Amino acid sequence: MPIIHYASNTDVLKPDIRTGLFKFCFFAVKRSDPQAKGERKEVYATDLKSAKLQLVREYVLSLASQTPVGACHVTRN
């Protein structure tokens, strides 16, 4: 009988507290142009399914990253 290893999911990202949104970055290729080069597309959404639905009609997608919106701010002196 195979051994099944279980890892707890404590590292799951939580959405930004203020907005409830994540920034999803995708590597995307236009469906309508077979010669098109891949490009980076960014979408703000509450979950992965909602983010994909915004782009899936026009692009073939591969998820690159998921970041809470508030984590993207940089402070400068």
Buried (B, 14 or more C-beta within 10 A) or exposed (E): EEEEEEEEEEEEEEBBEEEEBBBBBBBBBBEEEEEEEEEEBBBBBEBEEBBBEBBBEEBBBEEEEBBBBEEEEEEEE
